[in-house]
Amino acid sequence: MATTVADVMVTTLRVSGVRRVYGIPGDSLNGFTDALRRDGAISWQLVRHEEAAGFAAAGEAALTGELAVCAGSCGPGNLHLINGLYDANRSRVPVVAIAAHIPREEIGGSYFQETHPELLFRECSVYCELASIPAQLPRLLELAMRAALQRRGVAVIIVPGEIFLAEAAGGPAPAPVRAVWPVVRPDEPALADAARVLNAASRVTILAGAGCAGAHDQLVGLAAALKAPVVHAMRGKDVVEPDNPYDVGMTGLIGFSSGYRAMEHCDALVMLGTDFPYRPFLPEGVPVIQVDVRGEQIGRRVPVQVPLVGTVRDTIDALLPLIAVKSDSAHLDRMIAHYRRARTRLDRLARPGRDGTPLHPQYTAATVDRLATADAVFTADVGTPSIWAARYLHMNGTRRLIGSFNHGSMANALPQAIGAQAAEPGRQVIALSGDGGLAMLLGELITLRQQRLPVKVVVFTNGALSFVELEMKAGGIVTYGTELDNPDFAGIARAAGLFGARVESASELEEALAAAFAHDGPALVDVHTARHELALPPKLTYGQMKGFTLYATRTIVSGGGDELVELARTNLRDLDAE
């Protein structure tokens, strides 16, 4: 059989380190999937929904830092990828998506399943090109791979189905495409400007994000020289928090008070590798120094006095010799003390609750944290699971935390766990799922069984879209349309061939989690937690307090007084204990 274009594409992926492709087959993809079969070195990771394929590739790329690949057939097939690809692109992880297309001669004629993928994928990618003739491949694939790796994002190659099957032109053997890491640092005048600001300040605070990956020692060294508390963004938790004596927690909507106060009381702010989006939580009227390797990202959230374009690692290495080491640690000491008090209050909330009442989700998350392995990979659904992950998972330098923290999509935890587990089958992977998120891509439990992926799924079942309810309460809106009439998720898991356990009390929780974590295959623990748990941000505005008052008044008027009673019973438990 003659070598096809698809054969050369598969070889190009293989020599570049790709070992799996996530997707669902279809007629327009047949040439590509058959080339995978003949090659035998790259596995086809069948999922039950292409959205899960996009998320799984994003999860693999987030964990490994290497290129991950997903594929979809023409029209609806590759359209289903788009949500997962948006997440990957906004999380800046390298993913190549192979989008099959209708026959070339039919494009523009409203053919069966026709879409215009080169337009649809443009916004969620750093590279998106249509192959019009066989001779364009594999060169377009190589360009896409390099763009995904170097620009840290999604690259989409659109291939009409017949091109996969076309005979490949002769040429040199495909060369590996791998990431290269240049040294990128600001120029001397910019570094001098930053040093002048920092040397003149007495209360410096650092806000650190995911861009600090690979620069932990530099970050700690800068904090030590400046006597600066370090606040971390959500995506920076697993790279900033470990072994960091200057860390004072998170700020933002799901953060807590110590992180907010460290920002509020500073007289200079250093933003390291973060595009933190919540402007109300950033300080006003203080000089800001922002470090980002992407210069176009600087100043999008707050006025920046000194922009520093470079990697965090290279920039701090160049900046530290210009910093006058501070001796006054009063600001740092106050914020560390505040963090300890805030941490104590959070830990006090992680109690099992009274007998006969739903479990508190804080206790569930803290128990998961305690029982998980030292190198566990956690994925967390958007909504309240992300809150409990942010507040109760302890990062130690080997654990990882992955989520849809920029794109904010529901149903991300399970498919991202699929990608993480496929990439590292011997490592414990735990998906912290909401009941709404799990139900949205429930079919991927079957993927766990079919692909023999030992992911552990912990479901925070509270019968509601609870984060949406929090938003409604803060806006003075009576909760409506958020209740979930759930099935027995543990029973569904067992029917799908997984270990399944249902937990309704504290006495059952540890035993069920220990059994699930020890199980040698996929497992699901359905934990029934309190619906009305409040997770307040570190700063309540007048509008939010007014909103809660309006919510309470309107709820009583509409006949929902029982909801307010349950809200009080759930959240005033500290009073019961005294």
N, C-alpha and C positions, 0 to 999 in steps of 0.2 A: 504494500500500500504506500502511495506517495505521502511524503511529509506534508501535513496541512498547516495552515496559518495557526490553527489552534494548538497543534503540536509544538510549534516554535514558541508560542505564548506560554504554554505550560513549562517548557524547558527554561524560559527566561525567569519565570517565577521560582522554579525549583532551585536554580543556581544562585538565586538571590536570597535563599533561606526560607521561602514560604513553604509551609508544610500542610496547610489545610485551606479550604475555601468553603464558606458558609453560604447556603442558599437552598432553593427549590428548583428542580430541573423543569424544563419546558422545551417545546419544539425548537424555538429559536436559539436555545442554549445547547442543543444536542451535540453539535460539533465540538463545543468546548468540554462538556462533561465526558464525552467519549474519549477525548484526548487525555483527560485526567485518568480515566480508567486504564488506557493503554500505558501511560507513563508509570502509574502505580506508586509514585513516591509522595504525591500530594493527595490527602484524603478529602473526600467530598462530605462535608458536615451538613447532613440534611436537617433542616429545621421545619417547623410547621407553619411559620409565617415569615415572609421575607423581612418584615420589620425586625424580627428577632435576629435575622442574619446580619443586618446592619449593626444592631446593638452588640451582638456577639463579637463581630470583628472589632468594634470599638473597645470592648472589654479586653480582648486579647492584646490589642495594640497598647492600651493604657497600662497593662501589667508588664509587658515585655519591652515596650519602647520600639519594637521592630514592626515591620510592615505586616498588616493583616489584610485579608482579601474576602470579599463577598461578591455574589453574582445573582442576577435576576433575569428572567426571561422578558420578552418584549412587552411593552405596555403595562398592564396592571402588575406584572411580576416585578419589574424593576421599580415601578412607582412605590410599591410597598417598602422598598429599602429606605425611602427618603427620610423618615423620622430618625432612624438609627444613624443615618449619614449626617444629618444635621447635628446630632449629638456629638459624633466623632469629630466633625469639623470645628465645632465650638469648643470642644475639649482639647483640640490641637493634638490629636493622635493620628499616626499615619495609616490610612486605610485606602486601598484601591478597590473600587467598585466596577465590576464588569457588567455593563448594561446591554443586553442583547436588544436588537432592533428588528423591525419588520423588513421585508425584502427591499432592496434599494430602489427598484423600479416602481414600487408602490408608495414610496414616501410622498406625501402631499396630496394623496387621493382619497383620504378618509378610509383607508384600508382597515380591516379587522384588527383591533387592538392598537391602532395607531396613536401615538403620542409624539411629542417633540422633546425627547429626553435631554438634548443639548441645551434647551431652554430651562427645563424643569430642574435640572441638577446644578445649574450655574451658581445659584446663590449659596448652596451648601457644599461648595468645593473650592479647592485652590487651583484645580486643573480639570477641564471638561472638554473633551474633543470627540468628534465623530469620525470613525474610519470609513472613508468613501470607497477605497479600493484596497485589495489585499496587500499591495506593495507598501502601504503605510504601516503595516505591522511586521515585526514587533517593535519598530522604532517608537510608535506612539505609546506603547505600553511602557517602554523604558523611560520615556519622558514623564509619563504619569507617575511611575514608581519614584523617580527622583524628586518630582515635585512634592509628592506625599511625604517623603522622608525629610527633605530639607526645609520645606515650609510647614511641616507638621500639620497635616490636614488631610482632607479627602481628595482623591483624584479619581475621576470617572472616565472610563473608556467605553464608548458606545459603538457596538459592532453589529451590523446587520447579520442575521443568522447564516446566510450563505457564504459570508467572508470567512467564518470559522472553518468551513469545509473546503475552501479554495486551496489549491496547491501552493505551497510556500516557495518563494523565489530563493535561489541559492544565495549564500552569503556566509560571513564568518559566524562561528558559534556564538550564541548569546553570552555576554559578559555579565558578571554579577553586578547588581545595583544595590549598594549598601549605604547607610548614612555615614556622612563625614562630619566632623565637629570642629569647625574653625574657632580660633580665638577671636572674640568680639568684645571690645572695650571702648569706653569713651575717650575723647581726646584730652590732652593735658589741661587746657583752659576750663573745660567742663568739670573735670575732677577737682581742680582748684576752687572753682565756685562752690561745689558741693562741700568741700572741706571747710571753707569759710563759714558757710551756714551752720554746719554741724559743730564747729569749734566755738561758735558764738552762742549756741543754744545751751540751756541747762536742763531741759526736760524733753529729751528726744524719745520718741516712740517709733518702733519699726512695725510695719504691716507687711507680712510675708505670705506669699502664695505659692502656687505650684511651680512657678519659675525658679524656685529655690532648690529644685531637685538637683542633686549632685553638688550642692554648695552648702551643705549643712555646717561644715567646719568654718567656712567663711562667714556665714550668718552669725554663728555663735561668737566668733572672734570680733565681729563688728559690734554686736550687742555688748560684749564685755568692754570694749574700748569706750563706747558711748554711755555705758551704764543705762542701757535702754531696755525697757520691757518689750517683748516681742508678741504681737497679736497675730494670729494666723487666720487666713481665709479658709473656707471649707476645703477647697481643693488643695490647700497647702498643709492640711492637718497631718498626713502621714509622712511628710518630708520635713516639717518644721518642729513638730511636737516632740519627737524622740530625743532623749538625753539633752534637753535644752533647759538649763536652769533659769533662763530669762523668759520662757513662755508663760503668758498670762491668759491663755484661752482665746476664744473667738469673739468677734463682734458681728453685727448684722442681724437679720431677722431671726436666725436660729442660733445666735450666739448667746453669751451671757454677760453679766454686768461688768466683770473685771476687764474684759476686752474693750468694752465700750468706754469705761472710765480711763483706761490707759490712752485712748485716742483723744478723749475729751480734755484731758489735763496736760497734754504735751505742748511745747512751744516750737517744735519742729517735728515733721513726720517724714519718715523714709518708707517709700513703697517699693518693695522688692519682688519683682516677678509676679505681680498680681494686677488684674483688671477689675478689682472689687467694684461691683455695680451699684451698691446702695449708698447714694450720695448723702442721705440724712445721717448716716453713721460716720461720715468723715468730718474731721475738725474744720472749723472756719477761721480765717484770719491768721493762720500760721504758715510759715514757709514749708513747701513740700518738695522733696527730692524723689523722683520716680525713676526706677531702673527697669528697663524692659528691652529685650533684644529686638523687638518690633517697635521702631520709633513711632509709627503711626498710632500706637495704642496709648501713648503718653498724653496726659492731660484730658482724657475723655471724661473723667469723673469729677475732677477738682482742679483748680488752677495750679500749675506746677511752676515753681520758681527755677528749679534746676533739673532739666531733663537729661538723663544719662542713658545713652543707647549702647547696650551691650548685654552679655549674659550676666547673671547675678554673680557667678563665680569669678569671672574675669574682672568684672567691675570692682568688686570688693577687694580683690587682690591688688588692684591698682590704687584704690582709694585709701586703704588702711594705713600705708606709710605717711599719708598726709594728715591723719587724724591725731589730734592731741588727746591722749588718753585721759579721761575724766576721773576725778577722785570723789566727786560728790554723787552718792548713790541714793539720795533721798527720794527722788521720783521713782526709781526702780524699786526701792524697798517698800514704798507705799503701795505700788501696784502689785507686787508679789504678795503682800499681806492681804490685799483686796482679793486677789485670785484664790488664796487659801480659804478665805471666808466663803467666797462664791462656790468653790469646789466642795466645801463642807455642806453647804445648803443643798447643792445638787445631789450629793451622795445620800443625804438624809431623805431625799425624795425617792430614792431607789429601795423602797421597802415593799414587802409582798402585799400589804393591804390586809384588811380585816377578812376573817373567814366568811364565806358566803357572798363576797363582793368580787367583781372582776379584778384581775391582776392589774397592777400599775405597769404601764409600758416601760417606765424607767427601770423597774426591777427586772423585767424581762431582758432588756438590753444589757444591764449590768451582769446578769447571770450568763448570757451568751459570751460577753467579754471574758469572764472568769474561766469559762470552760473551753474556750477556743484555743487552738494551738498558738505557739509563739510566732509562727510565720503565716498565720491565716490571712486569706484574702477575703475582705468583706465587700459586698456590693449592697447598696442601699437604695430603696425606692424613694422617689421624690415625695415630699409630704412629711408626715410625722416620723417615719422610719429614719429619715435623714437627720431629724432633730435628735433622736435618741442615739444615733450613731455619732453625731458631733459631740454629744455631751457625755457618753458613757463608754465608748470604745477607746482603749488605750493603745496608742501607737508606740512601737518600740524600735523602729528602724528596719525591721524585717516584715512586719505586717503591712498590708496595703488596704486602702479604702478607695473604692471606685463608685462613681454615681453619675447621674445626669445633672451635675451641679451648675452648669452654665445654661444648657438648653432647657432643663427643668421638665423633662417628659415623664409622664406616668409609665409604669410597666417596664422600667429599665433594669431592675435588679436581677431578675431571673435570666434574661438573655445575656446580660453582661457576665453573669456568673458562668453561663455556658461557654463563652469565649475564654474566660480566665481558666476554667477547669480543663478545657481542651488543650490549652497551651501548656499547662503544668498539671498533668493528671495525678501526680503524687502529692499535691499540696492541698490542704484543707481550704475549700471555698464555701463561704456562707453568704447566702442571699437573704437580706433583711427586707422582706416584702410587706407591703400593705395589702389588705384584702381587696381593695379596688385595683391596685396594680397587678396583683397576681391574676385576678379574674380576667383582666384585659388580654393577657397572653397566656391563658391557662393551658393551651395546647402544648406549650413548651415543656410541661412536665413529661409529656410523652417523648420529647426529644431527649430528656435526661435518661430515660430508660433505654431508648433505642441506641443512643450513642454511648451508653454505659458510663455516664459522667456522674461521679459521686458527690454532686453538689448537695449541700444541706440548706434547705429552704426553711426559714423561720418566718411565719406569717403573723403579723400583728393584726389580729382580727378584732375589730371594734364595731362592725356593722355600719360603718359610715365612711364617707369621704371627709375624714376628720380635720385635715388641714384646711379644706375649703370651709368647713364649719367655723374654724377659728377665724378665717378671713371675714366670714359673714358676721360673726359676733363683733369683731373689731369695727366693722362698718355699720353697726346698728341694724343689721338685717336679720329677720327671723330665719332660722335655718329651714331650708326647703330644698327638696330634690336631692338630698345627699345620703339618704338612708339606703343601706345595702341589705337585701334579703339574701344572705349567703347560703350556699350549700355547705355540706360537711367536707371541708377541704382535705382533711385527713383521710376520709373515706374515698374521695376522688383519687388521692395519691395512691392509696392501696389498690384501688381498681386499675390504676395505670401501671402497677408493678413496682411502686416505690414503698419504702418504709413510711408509714404514716401514723402520727400520734396527735391526739386532741388534748389540749391542756386547758383546764378551767380553774385551777387553784394553784397556790404557791407550792403545796406539797407535791404536786405532779410535775412541776416545771423542770427541776433539776434532773430528775430521773428520765424524763422524756428527752431532754436535750442531750444528756450523756449517752443514752441509747442511740439516738439519731447520729451523733457525732462519731460513735464507735462503729456504726453500720458501714459495711464495705461497699455500699452502693448509694444511689440517690435517696434522700430522705426529706420528709416534710414534717414540721411540727407546727400545728395550728394552735396558736396561743390566743385565748380570748381575753382581751385587755379592756380597760375602762374606756368607754366612748368619749366621756366628757373631760378627759385630762387636758388641762390648760398648759400650754408651753409658751410662756410670754417672752417677747423679745426683751433685750436689756434696757430699752428705752421705750416708755409708753408716752406717746404724744397726747396732747389735750384732745385731739380729734379721736384717738383710739379710746381714751377713757370715756369720752362722750358717747362713742359708738357702743361700748359695752353697756352703758346706762340705757341707751335707746333700745338695744337688743333685749335687755331684761324687761323693760316696760312693755315693749311690743309683744314679747313672748307671753307675758302674763295676760295681756289683753286678748291675745289670740287663743287663749286656753291652754298654753303650754307650761303652766306652773310646775308640773312634775319634772320637766327638763331642768328648770332652775334648781330644784331641790337636789336632783342627782348631781348637777354641776357643783353645788356646794359640798355635798357629801364626798365627792371624789377629790376635791382640791383643798379641803380644810382638814385633811387627815392629821397634820401636825398638831392641831388643837386637840384632836382625840387622844393623842399620845401623851399629852401633858396633864 
